[in-house]
Structure formats: structure tokens, C-alpha cells
Amino acid sequence: MEVALECGRGLPYCSLPVVSTSGYFIGLISIRALLREKPTAEKRSLAAYIKKVTAFSIHDNPLSYQWQGSEDILPITDENNQYIGFVSMHEFYRILNTEYKSMAAEYSQILNSTYNGIIVINTEGQIVIYNSAAERILGKSRAEIYGKHMSVITDDGGLMETLETGQPSVGVKTLLNGYSIITNRTPLMDDAGHVVGAMGVFIDVSDLDRVSLELQVNKALASELNAIIESSYDGLYIADREGKVIRVNSSWEKICGFSRQEILGKTAKELVTMGLYDNSAALLALEKRETSTVMLEITSGPKKGQRIIATGTPVFAESGDLDLVVVNVRDITALEHLKAQLDETRELSRRYANELNEIRLQCNKFDDIVVKSRAMQKVIEMVIRVSQVDSTIIITGESGVGKEVIAQKIHLLSNRKDHSLIKINCGAIPENLLESELFGYEGGAFTGARKDGKIGMFELASGGTLLLDEIGDLSLNLQVKLLRVLQEREIVRVGGIKTIKIDTRIIAATNKDLVLMVRQGSFREDLFYRLNVVNIKIPPLRNRKEDLPPLINMILHRLNTKYHRKKHLSSSVIERLYLYDWPGNIRELENTLERVIVLAYEDVIQLEHLPDFLQNNEIKIAPVILKNIVPLKTAIEETECQLLKKALKEYGTTRKVAKVLEVNQSTIVRKMQQYHIDKDDAEEHQEDAYAHLLRI
């Protein structure tokens, strides 16, 4: 053993390190102890003066060193206990002091940087730590608070209770300086387990609530966006600015045949290189920095060979840098299938559209028109169609069938409904007055004319509709002028020279046979063809008996309301009304019902209340017609068959038919069986009609 000994009087240190010859640290030796040694006969060895001291490793933390004596130097070794040198304890204390100051500054910075308020008190209840967050929340500076008792902040004894009991309390809601806060209180212990203080950490609950609310809103928004993306029929995948796939939805997996685990994290270029598909809308959008659409084919996987259309849309950040690319994909096969289905149903849709319009308009616009019969349904279907265009219309039909009502419905359903519907009866006004009524006149055009003139019906109806009723009674002279109006869409007032443009839809109505009048020369052929663009023929009431029950019901209800009555019809009256042909049509039916409602004293209308022509009505059956010359036996059978069918349709029951045909009921039944005529259908139809009327 070698002793590194350099000492003497005036040495700066009283101790020196002792190392072995191989450089290992052994301990310290006190120089003063050696110098104080008294001479004796038996000298002690130098080893007796060596003090075993734990050396300080160069890799140790100075703050962790536990000093064991009062030596004035601290030996230093490496990780192998090889002696390196020593440091004076004075210098070591200076280093420790610097480290502690640095730590204190760091801890102070941490305390003051935290968002939570922190207060620490000592055993006397004095505030020893008070950070910046506490200043902000409590509104008092550190200079005002430091060293003061906790009671200067609050009279709440919670932190003092923690100090006394040594028990922590977590999540305590309290009120400090008007702030509602949540406090966690913790006792501070020394190494021996004694309470040396207490710490309170608190945060403003309003901040937590706001953060919590924002979190909930963001969470709900994220959930909503996720649901939208996942429920999209289109396949979606999203790539970042580098083309790396960061998200795909379920529809994309279904369309392309790949799971999201297979592609997430890979770039669009890698997916093409790997042979998943042969093109990429994402790559094109990244390259062009604009929305790009491509047709691509799946080249591997379960959907191999499937054709897909993909559209990549770039998404830019506020700075203008490209941030994301959103790609929509759709299976063209599905589109083609949908297109085929659309083509198949298109014709049905067109047909159903008219039927739905008819139902809708019947509910809203045809409350005063009965359309139960197929004949009237066809009329209303045509009314709906022609009301949407401005074609010239001629309405034909017998007197009293409701031509004017149909014209009014066409106007109300058209885009001209907000303008006037002007009606004029061409047969009720003399020719010399009718011209000035239609075309108007200039001031002084004739004797008795107004000084400032007068506008005519065509001008009054501009933007709307002009109904020319009884057009068949129009003179040939006015027919020529009307033809010019239809051709040129302009008029000249009587006595004027200036043409006036008109925007008027023409609807004509007549109960005459215009074709016959054209042949006879009383109606111009060219005007007929100008008027006859759309011909709406209203069938007479006798040809649509299905409309009679609801028609009677509607008229009877209107008359009872008008005259404040409660009249209803007996079954015999209903039967008689149903069997009558009504040559005057609806007008005759209305007049007849109004007469019996007004004149009858009883609430139930009987046969005696009806007019004479209905009381003495002789029921007639339409004639039977043979179209070809046939053997007599065949003609007789055909005649019997037609006669039975017509009679059953007219009367409904075999009993009534037998009475009218003057044979036994059994004969009627036998003949029906012979000719395979279904009696139930006819009787059911008739009885349903009567039952409906009996409910009036």
C-alpha cells in the first residue's frame, strides 16, 4: 500500500485521501491526528489512522449524497472505485447550494406556470406557497398573502382541518372569493411521518364546465361526422397531403372489396403499385390541385374486374396549402342497375303522375264536379293535362252538361289563374254589338260610342282566359276576325287602325255539331281547325249513370243548405230519377230537384212531389242492333242476349226486368243461364247505386 501523503504545516486541508498501489480508494487520513501523535516506544502503523469513508462517484447526483462525518474533503472515484481526486467540502456545499437554488427556481416556475391554484400552509397555518394561478383566481397578490394566516383568504377551515387531522380530502367544492372551485387538500409529511403543513390545489369549476361542454360538443360533432361518413352510400376514403390514406368508410370497403386495415397508412401510389386497382383519383387531385374524376378497375381481390368511378376533391387549409384529399367512389354496376330500373319504371311514373294529379286535384279543385264514371274521369284527365299548356280548346257537349264549369276548371288549374276569366255568350248578343264587345272600339267610332272609347273582352282577358260560349252562333263576318286573332294574336278596335298585341287563352264551347256546320257552310273550316286543337267532349248524363247518385247527393246537399231545409228522397223517387234519361242533363236535374225541395212540405220527397213528366215516365230500353246478316235463329239468340244485358243494366233485378219485358221471372233466370249472363254483377251495381242514394 502506498500512501499519497502531502502534508505539513500550513496545509489547506486537514485530511488526505488514501489509495492502494492499484489506484483504489481506501479512505481518509487525518493529518492533524498524525501530528498530534506522541512519541511512544511502540509506534502504530499508518493503517490505524485511516478512516473508512464512502467516496463520491463521479456519476452520482450531488443532491443524493449522504455525508457521514465532519471531514473537510470529499474523495471522488469512477464507476470502478478508481480514485480520481477530491473536492473540498466548502466547494461541495457551494455546488449543493447552487443546485438547490436552481431546483427551487425550477419548482417555483412550475408552480407559477400551472393553471391550477396552489396554496401551502405550515403548521401554524401561515401561507408559505401561493402561486400565480391562486393570485389570478383569488384576486390577491403574493405580497398581500405571503406569511399571513389562511383565514385572510377564507373563513373555511378545510385546509386547517387537513393540517390538524392529517387526512386528505379530494374533490371538495367550496367558495373562495366568490369563485366556485373544486379543491383537493393534502397533508405534507416529513420523513418521520409528522405533519409539517398542508397543501390545497383548486381550479375554477366554470373553466372545467366550459372545457367539459366543449369536449362534449366536439365529441358529439365527431360522432355525428363519423355517422355521416359511415352511412354514406358512396365509398369514401381520405388521404393526407402526402397521399397517405388516413380513413375509409364501410361503403368503400364494400365497393372495392378491401378492408380498411389493408390500406390505412399506405399511400395512393402504393395501392396502385400493389395492384389493388389501376388508377387513382387521389393522385390526380394531388397533382392537379383540383377536383378530378377517373374511371378505374379493381385488379385484385373479391371485386376484381369491377368498374368504378372515383372523384378526388382537394381540401385546402386557410394558408392555401393542400391539406387533405377526399375521394368518393361509386360502383358503376350499381348505377347501371339503377338506370335500368329507372328506365323500367319511367313509363309507369308518367302514367301514375297523371293519376296522382287527378286524385290531388279532385280533392282540391273538383269538389263541385262528379267524376265517378270512367267517361268523366277521362274528361278530367284531359282537363288536367291541357290546363298546363296554352293550347286553344273547344268544349263540346249537349246543353246542360257543364261546359262552362269545365272551362272554369281549366282556367283555375292553369298558370293564368291569377288573371281574369272572361265569359261571353256569342249567341246572346247581336252581331253589331258583339264585335265591339269582343274587340272594343275607339272614341267616336259610331253613334252613341263613348268619347274615350272602350276596351274589349280580348284586352280584358289579357294574361287570363276568354271563354267564347255558343261559338257555333258566331256570324261568318266575326268568324273571319276571330280567325285573325287566333293566327296573329293581335286585334284592332272597331274604328281604329292600330294593332294591339294580346296574351289571351281562347276556350270555345258549343252544343252544336260544328263538323256538320262546316259541311253546310255556316261555319268556316279554317276557323274550325284553329279552334279544334284540343276537343273536350263532355258525355251526356244518360251515358254516365254512375255519376247520377253522387250528383244527386251533391245537389241535394247544396239546395238544403241554400234553403235551410232537411229534405231527402224516398226509394221510389230515387229509382225513378235513376231510370230517367235526363235530356236536359245536369241543368235539368238541378232544376227538378230545386223544384221539389221548394214546393214539397214534407221532409221525405215522394213520387207525387215529382213533376208530371217523371210521374208518368215510360221506361224505354235502348234498341238492339245486329251488325251482320246472320241466320234467323242466331239473330233471335243475339237479340235476346243483348236485350237481357241492357235490361239488367238498366233495372238491376230479374223481377223488374221480367215486369218490363212482360214475361215470368223464371224465364229471365233461365235465359240468363242459357246466355251465361251474370245477374249478381248487374244487381249489385244497381243496388249499390240505390243504397248510396238512400243515404242522402
MARDREN-618198 format. One record per residue (C-alpha): x, y, z. Coordinates in steps of 0.05 Angstrom, whole numbers, always signed. Each point is the difference from the previous one (the first is absolute). Example, Ala and Ser with C-alpha at 12.3 -4.5 7.8 and 13.67 -1.06 7.14 Angstrom:
> +246  -90  +156
> +27  +69  -13
***
This chain:
> +0  +0  +0
> +23  +68  -18
> -22  +61  +36
> -9  +63  -39
> +22  +48  +54
> +15  +72  -13
> -7  +37  +65
> +35  +47  +46
> -12  +61  +37
> -44  +49  -35
> -35  -52  -41
> -67  +25  -27
> -35  -66  +18
> +3  -41  +63
> -16  -66  -35
> +29  -37  -58
> -25  -59  -41
> +34  -67  +5
> +3  -45  -62
> +31  -68  -13
> +57  -11  -47
> -50  -22  -52
> -39  +66  +6
> -60  -23  +42
> -25  +49  +51
> +8  -25  +72
> -20  +57  +45
> +23  +66  +31
> +56  +14  +48
> +2  +59  +47
> +65  +40  -3
> -15  +33  +66
> -8  -67  +33
> +69  -21  -25
> +32  +65  +24
> -32  -7  +69
> +27  -70  +8
> +48  -4  +62
> +64  -39  -6
> -5  -68  +32
> +41  -61  +2
> -48  -36  -45
> -19  +37  -62
> -69  -14  -31
> -4  -17  -74
> -26  +52  -49
> -60  -43  -14
> -26  +12  +70
> -11  +74  -18
> -40  -14  -64
> -75  +15  +7
> -48  -38  -44
> -41  +51  -38
> -48  -12  -58
> +27  +34  -61
> -43  +41  -48
> -7  -31  -69
> +8  +47  -58
> -66  -25  -26
> -40  +13  +64
> -48  +57  +9
> +30  +49  +50
> -69  +9  +32
> -5  -74  +15
> +66  -4  +38
> -8  -18  +74
> +59  +29  +39
> +23  -44  +58
> +53  +42  +36
> +33  +67  +11
> +58  -6  -49
> +19  +61  -40
> +9  -35  -67
> -42  -47  -42
> +37  -54  -40
> -24  -15  -70
> +4  -67  -37
> -23  -28  -66
> -49  -57  -10
> +57  -50  +15
> +18  +33  +66
> +64  +27  -31
> +21  +63  +35
> -6  +63  -43
> +8  +57  +48
> -36  +38  +55
> -39  +63  +11
> -2  +43  +62
> -63  -3  +40
> -4  +75  -4
> -2  -5  -76
> -48  -59  +4
> -47  +40  +43
> +4  +57  -49
> -19  -48  -57
> -58  -27  +41
> -24  +70  +15
> +1  +17  -74
> -38  -65  -17
> -52  +13  +53
> -10  +71  -24
> -8  -25  -71
> -50  -52  +23
> -37  +51  +41
> -4  +47  -60
> -24  -57  -43
> -52  -22  +50
> -23  +72  +8
> -6  +6  -75
> -41  -64  -3
> -45  +23  +56
> -12  +67  -32
> -10  -30  -69
> -53  -50  +20
> -72  +19  -16
> -24  -25  +68
> +4  +44  +61
> +46  -27  +55
> +4  +22  +73
> +46  -31  +52
> -2  +16  +75
> +47  -20  +56
> -18  -29  +67
> -20  +69  +25
> -49  +10  -57
> +44  +52  -34
> +2  +3  -75
> +69  -20  -26
> -16  -15  -73
> -49  +40  -41
> +6  -7  -76
> -20  +45  -58
> -64  -40  -15
> -22  +12  +72
> +13  +75  -9
> -43  -1  -64
> -57  -39  +29
> -2  +32  +69
> +17  +70  -23
> +53  +12  +53
> +75  +8  -13
> +55  -42  +32
> +25  +61  +37
> -67  +8  +35
> -6  -74  +18
> +69  -28  +12
> +13  -16  +74
> -72  +16  +20
> -47  -48  +33
> -47  -40  -45
> -60  +36  +29
> +17  +63  -40
> -23  -37  -63
> -60  -37  +27
> -34  -18  +65
> -8  -71  -27
> +39  -44  +48
> +11  -56  -51
> +75  +7  -9
> +10  +11  +75
> -41  -63  +12
> +46  -39  -47
> +60  +28  +39
> -30  -23  +66
> -25  -69  -20
> +53  -18  -51
> -54  -29  -45
> -6  +20  -73
> -66  +23  -31
> -12  -4  -75
> -51  +34  -45
> -27  +49  +52
> -42  +54  -30
> +8  +66  +36
> -7  +75  -10
> +62  +44  +0
> -4  +74  -13
> -66  -9  -38
> +28  -56  -44
> -31  -69  +1
> +59  -47  +0
> +18  -73  +10
> +55  -11  +52
> +47  -58  +15
> +31  +6  +70
> +61  -41  +18
> +42  -2  +65
> +76  +9  -8
> +43  -51  +39
> +73  -2  +18
> +43  -63  -2
> -23  -18  +70
> -72  +3  -20
> -17  +64  +37
> -47  +52  -30
> +41  +61  -18
> -52  +37  -41
> -58  -7  -48
> -10  +15  -74
> -63  +19  -37
> -6  -7  -75
> -62  +32  -31
> -29  +18  -68
> -57  +44  -22
> -60  -46  -14
> -26  +47  -54
> +64  -14  -40
> -11  -74  +8
> -72  +6  -21
> +19  +39  -61
> +53  -50  -19
> -47  -58  +14
> -54  +32  -43
> +48  +12  -57
> +23  -72  +7
> -71  -25  -3
> -15  +44  -60
> +62  -22  -36
> -13  -73  +18
> -72  +6  -25
> +24  +34  -64
> +52  -54  -11
> -52  -53  +12
> -48  +34  -48
> +53  +8  -54
> +20  -72  +9
> -72  -23  -7
> -8  +42  -63
> +63  -28  -31
> -18  -71  +18
> -72  +6  -24
> +20  +30  -67
> -22  -42  -59
> +63  +22  -37
> +66  -32  +19
> +45  +52  +33
> +74  +0  +16
> +41  +58  +25
> +75  +10  -14
> +47  +51  +30
> +44  +49  -40
> +50  -56  -12
> -54  -45  -29
> +0  -46  +61
> -68  -31  +14
> -24  +21  +69
> -73  -21  -2
> -50  -42  -40
> -73  -15  +11
> -40  -64  -3
> -28  +14  -69
> +71  +6  -28
> +16  -69  +29
> -64  -29  -30
> +11  +31  -69
> +74  -14  -7
> +4  -66  +37
> +58  +19  +46
> -1  +9  +76
> +23  +66  +29
> +56  -35  +37
> +30  -19  -67
> +7  +72  -25
> +3  +47  +60
> +69  +31  +5
> +18  -16  -73
> +5  +53  -53
> -45  +3  -61
> +61  -13  -44
> +17  -63  +40
> -71  -26  -8
> +6  +6  -76
> +70  -31  +1
> -25  -58  +42
> -52  -15  -54
> -63  +14  +39
> -27  +43  -57
> +27  +32  -63
> -11  +74  +12
> -7  +51  +57
> -43  +62  +5
> +40  +21  +63
> +65  +2  -39
> -31  +40  -55
> -31  +50  +49
> +66  +8  +37
> +36  +12  -66
> -51  +49  -30
> -23  +31  +66
> -71  -2  -26
> -60  -47  +1
> +16  -58  -46
> -42  -60  -23
> +27  -66  -27
> -28  -67  -22
> +38  -57  +31
> -3  -75  +4
> +10  -44  +61
> +58  -45  -20
> +3  -47  +60
> -41  -26  +57
> -72  -24  +1
> -24  +59  -43
> +52  -11  -54
> -24  +25  -68
> -52  +48  +30
> -3  +69  -32
> -2  +60  +47
> -6  +75  -8
> +42  +40  +50
> +2  +75  +13
> +56  +31  +40
> -12  +68  +32
> +59  +39  +31
> -12  +35  +66
> +42  +62  +13
> +20  +31  +67
> -9  +74  +15
> +72  +11  -20
> -16  -26  -70
> +41  -64  +9
> -32  -65  -22
> -21  -36  +64
> -42  -60  -20
> -29  -37  -59
> -70  -29  +6
> -16  -55  -51
> -71  -22  -16
> -7  -67  -35
> -63  -32  -29
> -11  -67  -32
> -22  +13  -72
> -33  -69  +0
> -48  +25  +53
> -12  +64  -40
> -15  -39  -63
> -48  -44  +39
> -34  +62  +28
> -4  +30  -69
> -32  -64  -27
> -50  +2  +57
> -13  +73  -14
> -13  -14  -74
> -47  -56  +19
> -41  +43  +47
> +3  +65  -40
> -61  -18  -41
> -37  -20  +63
> +20  +65  +33
> -28  +41  -57
> -65  -37  +3
> -4  +3  +75
> +16  +74  +0
> -64  +16  -35
> -40  -46  +45
> +31  +32  +62
> -13  +69  -27
> -71  -20  -14
> -10  -25  +71
> +33  +62  +29
> -39  +48  -44
> -65  -37  +11
> +10  +10  +75
> +19  +73  -7
> -32  +26  -64
> -58  -45  -20
> -46  +2  +60
> -57  +24  -45
> +11  -50  -56
> -19  -74  +5
> +52  -45  -34
> -20  -70  +21
> -13  -26  -70
> +58  -19  -45
> -27  +48  -53
> +6  +60  +47
> +67  -25  +26
> +27  +4  -71
> -28  +71  -6
> +34  +22  +65
> +65  -34  -20
> -1  +41  -64
> -18  +63  +39
> +61  -10  +45
> +47  -10  -59
> -24  +58  -44
> -3  +48  +59
> +76  -1  +2
> +7  +27  -71
> -30  +58  -39
> -30  -39  -58
> -67  +23  -26
> -56  -45  +25
> -71  -14  -25
> -49  -32  +49
> -59  -36  -31
> -60  -35  +30
> -75  +5  +7
> -32  +58  +34
> +4  -4  +76
> +59  -48  +5
> +45  +52  +34
> +44  +28  -55
> +9  +66  +35
> +20  -35  +65
> +54  -40  -37
> +26  +65  -32
> +4  +32  +68
> +40  -60  +28
> +49  +4  -58
> +12  +73  +17
> +8  -12  +75
> +50  -56  -11
> +42  +40  -50
> +56  +49  +13
> -49  +55  -20
> -43  -12  +62
> +21  +66  +31
> -29  +38  -59
> -71  +8  -25
> -45  -52  -31
> -47  +40  -46
> -63  -35  -25
> -42  +23  -59
> -60  -35  -33
> +7  +9  -75
> -73  -18  -12
> -29  +49  +51
> +28  +65  -29
> -19  +31  -68
> +55  -2  -52
> +10  +75  -3
> +9  +4  +75
> +39  -65  +7
> +58  +27  -42
> +10  +61  +44
> -7  -43  +62
> +54  -47  -24
> +49  +48  -32
> -18  +66  +34
> -6  +67  -38
> +33  +67  -6
> -33  +64  +22
> -52  +24  -51
> +3  -64  -40
> -76  +0  -6
> -61  +37  +24
> -8  -7  +75
> +71  -22  +10
> +38  +26  +60
> +45  +59  -13
> +60  -36  +30
> -16  -67  -32
> -4  -68  +34
> +45  -61  +6
> -28  -67  -22
> -3  -69  +31
> +66  -22  -33
> +37  +56  +35
> -36  -10  +66
> +20  -73  -1
> +73  +16  -16
> +43  -46  +43
> -61  -42  +15
> -53  -40  -37
> -57  +19  -47
> -59  -49  -4
> -40  +6  -65
> -64  -37  +17
> -47  -22  -55
> +55  +11  -52
> -45  -33  -52
> -45  +61  +1
> +56  +47  -22
> -13  +35  -67
> +46  -14  -60
> +24  +72  +2
> +23  -7  +72
> +28  -69  -14
> +49  +32  -48
> +23  +50  +52
> +5  -53  +54
> +43  -42  -48
> +48  +59  -7
> +5  +6  +76
> +17  -73  +7
> +53  +4  -55
> +32  +67  +16
> -14  +7  +75
> -19  +73  -11
> -64  +40  -9
> -23  +67  -29
> -54  +38  +37
> -63  +20  -37
> +14  +67  -34
> +75  -7  +14
> +61  -13  -43
> +51  -19  +53
> +13  -74  +14
> +1  -21  +72
> +38  -63  +22
> -39  -45  +47
> +21  -57  +46
> -66  -36  +8
> -17  -74  +1
> -61  -17  -41
> -50  -53  +23
> -61  -10  -44
> -62  -39  +19
> -61  -23  -40
> -56  -51  +0
> -4  +0  -76
> +31  -48  -50
> +55  +45  -29
> +21  -54  -50
> -70  +0  -29
> -1  +76  -1
> +66  +0  -38
> -30  -46  -52
> -61  +45  -5
> +44  +62  -7
> -26  +35  +62
> +67  -7  +37
> +68  +14  -30
> +43  -62  -8
> +65  +37  +14
> -28  +29  +64
> -25  -69  +21
> +70  -29  -7
> +29  +59  +38
> -48  -11  +57
> +2  -76  -1
> +71  -6  +26
> -26  -37  +62
> -71  -25  +1
> -30  -17  +68
> -66  -35  -10
> -44  -4  +62
> -45  -61  -1
> -75  +9  +15
> -26  -22  +67
> -38  -60  -30
> +67  -30  -22
> +32  +5  +68
> -53  -25  +49
> +55  -17  +50
> +6  +75  +13
> -74  +9  +15
> -1  -23  +74
> +57  +44  +24
> -25  +56  -45
> -70  -3  +32
> +32  -2  +69
> +43  +61  -15
> -58  +41  -29
> -47  -20  +56
> +51  +21  +53
> +11  +67  -34
> -74  +15  -5
> -15  -20  +72
> +56  +46  +22
> -25  +56  -44
> -73  -4  +22
> +12  -24  +71
> -37  -65  -11
> +11  -73  +19
> -32  -35  -59
> +18  -69  -23
> -26  -47  -54
> -41  -63  +7
> +24  -64  -32
> -55  +4  -54
> +22  +70  -19
> +73  -22  -3
> -19  -57  -46
> -40  +46  -45
> +56  +51  -4
> +50  -54  -16
> -41  -29  -57
> -14  +67  -33
> +45  +20  -59
> +7  +74  +18
> +2  +31  -69
> +13  +67  +32
> +59  -31  +38
> +26  +30  +65
> -38  +66  -10
> -65  -38  -5
> +17  -42  +61
> +18  +62  +41
> -65  +35  -19
> -42  -61  +15
> +30  -11  +68
> -5  +74  +17
> -74  -1  -19
> -17  -59  +46
> +42  +27  +57
> -35  +68  -3
> -72  -25  -11
> -4  -63  +43
> -24  +10  +71
> +23  -68  +25
> +73  -15  +15
> -4  -65  -40
> -9  +10  -74
> -50  -49  -30
> -21  -16  -71
> -59  +48  +4
> +48  +58  +11
> +35  -13  -66
> -19  +37  -64
> -50  -33  -45
> +51  -22  -52
> +35  -41  +54
> -64  -28  +31
> -24  -26  -68
> +68  -21  -23
> -1  -58  -48
> +65  -37  +5
> +31  -16  -67
> +56  -49  -16
> +52  +18  -51
> -9  -36  -66
> +36  -65  -15
> +46  +4  -60
> +25  -58  -44
> +64  +18  -37
> -2  -56  -51
> -50  -43  -38
> -5  -66  +38
> -47  -60  +2
> -67  +16  +31
> +11  -45  +60
> +68  +32  +14
> -32  +70  -8
> -54  -18  +50
> +50  -26  +50
> +44  +62  -9
> -60  +45  +8
> -22  -35  +63
> +70  +3  +29
> +9  +74  -14
> -70  +16  +25
> +12  -36  +65
> +67  +34  +11
> -28  +69  -14
> -61  -12  +44
> +42  -27  +58
> +47  +59  -5
> -59  +48  +0
> -44  -33  +55
> +49  -43  +38
> -48  -55  +24
> -32  -59  -36
> -67  +18  +30
> -1  +69  -31
> +28  -26  -66
> -56  -53  -3
> -52  +54  +12
> +27  +46  -55
> +9  -57  -50
> -68  -28  +20
> +23  -71  +14
> +8  -43  +62
> +60  +9  +45
> +18  -73  -9
> +5  +12  -75
> +50  +56  +12
> +42  -44  +46
> -1  -57  -50
> +21  +45  -57
> +56  +30  +41
> +27  -70  +14
> -5  -17  -74
> +40  +61  -21
> +47  -1  +61
> -21  +68  +24
> +22  +17  +72
> -61  +26  +36
> +37  +16  +65
> +46  +51  -32
> -57  +39  -30
> -43  -3  +63
> +58  +18  +46
> +17  +60  -43
> -72  +24  +0
> -11  -13  +74
> +64  +36  +18
> -24  +60  -38
> -67  -1  +35
> +33  -11  +68
> +44  +61  -11
> -60  +43  -17
> -39  -27  +60
> +55  +29  +46
> -15  +70  -26
***
